[in-house]
């Protein structure tokens, strides 16, 4: 899979950086957020 680029405005990037664990990247943080949403069923669609 080819990497994709997303743009974050400076304010959002700074907010995310404020939540990072030592050595954690923004990409890793976003992946963790997506995993949490998937576990809660928020990205699941009925019939999919």
C-alpha positions as CSV (number, residue, x, y, z in Angstrom):
1,X,0.0,0.0,0.0
2,X,1.3,3.4,-0.9
3,X,1.5,6.0,1.9
4,X,-1.1,8.8,1.7
5,X,-0.5,12.4,2.8
6,X,-3.0,14.3,4.9
7,X,-2.8,17.9,5.9
8,X,-3.5,19.1,9.4
9,X,-3.8,22.8,10.3
10,X,-1.2,24.0,12.8
11,X,-3.7,24.2,15.6
12,X,-4.8,20.6,15.2
13,X,-1.3,19.3,14.9
14,X,-0.3,21.1,18.1
15,X,-3.3,19.6,19.9
16,X,-2.4,16.1,18.8
17,X,1.3,16.7,19.7
18,X,0.1,17.6,23.2
19,X,-1.3,14.1,23.6
20,X,1.6,12.0,22.2
21,X,3.4,9.5,24.3
22,X,7.2,9.7,24.4
23,X,8.5,8.7,20.9
24,X,5.0,8.3,19.5
25,X,4.3,9.8,16.1
26,X,1.2,11.6,14.9
27,X,0.6,8.7,12.5
28,X,0.7,6.2,15.4
29,X,-1.6,8.4,17.4
30,X,-4.2,8.7,14.6
31,X,-4.0,4.9,14.0
32,X,-4.8,4.4,17.7
33,X,-7.8,6.7,17.5
34,X,-9.1,4.9,14.4
35,X,-8.7,1.5,16.2
36,X,-10.7,2.9,19.2
37,X,-13.5,4.1,16.9
38,X,-13.6,0.7,15.1
39,X,-13.8,-1.1,18.4
40,X,-16.8,1.1,19.4
41,X,-18.5,0.3,16.1
42,X,-18.5,3.9,15.0
43,X,-17.0,3.1,11.6
44,X,-19.1,-0.1,11.1
45,X,-22.0,0.2,8.7
46,X,-25.0,-2.2,8.7
47,X,-24.9,-4.6,5.8
48,X,-21.3,-4.0,5.1
